[in-house]
Amino acid sequence: MHGIRENTQIFIFVFAFFYLLFLARKAAHHQVDVYDVFMLSMVAIVPGFFVIFPRIVYWIAKIVGIEFPFVIMFGFLFAIIFLFIHRLTIKIHRLESENRLLIQETSLLKHSLSSDRAK
């Protein structure tokens, strides 16, 4: 059937190893939370899966009707990145709402303090 060249396999495994090590280090320093580590690690795990199980990938491509299996891989990666960006958008919206509330509360507190000083 279809094979993947050995140098491609080595490159993908080296990339995956160092990228996962990088993510583990970020998680250990609390720079990335666990859910984000899981999502971002998929960027290394999905290509690794495609290298380890090429027959399954070609079978999936045949079922879906796609000529080139790497299109499926990039589709998975695109979906993962989309989910990650969607989650970040939700976090940003929540932070904006909290900031707006804090600014309003600070304003009211400042107004209250200046009213008490004026009396």
Sequence and secondary structure as in RCSB ss.txt:
>XXXX:A:sequence
MHGIRENTQIFIFVFAFFYLLFLARKAAHHQVDVYDVFMLSMVAIVPGFFVIFPRIVYWIAKIVGIEFPFVIMFG
FLFAIIFLFIHRLTIKIHRLESENRLLIQETSLLKHSLSSDRAK
>XXXX:A:secstr
     HHHHHHHHHHHHHHHHHHHHHHHTTSS HHHHHHHHHHHHHHHHHHH HHHHHHHHHHHT S HHHHHHH
HHHHHHHHHHHHHHHHHHHHHHHHHHHHHHHHHHHHHHHHHHH 
